[in-house]
């Protein structure tokens, strides 16, 4: 009986240690540059300091969506803001000139006619 209790306690302790050892890291989405020379800004504004100018080959990790216009990214270990329509989730990294299916929707202005 003592052996059975000891085996159960050791098993519980071992399973608890294994569960504590390796937390699962959240998957960070990889994104790609749609336009060569897209800029990474320090703040979500055109007037902000430009941290980097992106190339199509730059590995980019999406941190999170900031708002409808900007996405926070991490490039070469540095975080910054990129306009949403300058990036894509497609691996192709080349803009398909015949298709707008992967283009993020940019803000539009209403055009009023003057009579």
KATANOR-V908582 format. One record per run of one state. SS is the DSSP state (H for helix, E for strand, L for the rest). FROM is the first residue (numbers start at 0). LEN is the number of residues. If there is no record, write none. Layout:
<<SS,FROM,LEN> <SS,FROM,LEN>>
This chain:
<<L,0,1> <H,1,20> <L,21,8> <E,29,4> <L,33,5> <E,38,3> <L,41,8> <E,49,4> <L,53,6> <E,59,6> <L,65,4> <E,69,6> <L,75,2> <E,77,6> <H,83,3> <E,86,2> <L,88,27>>
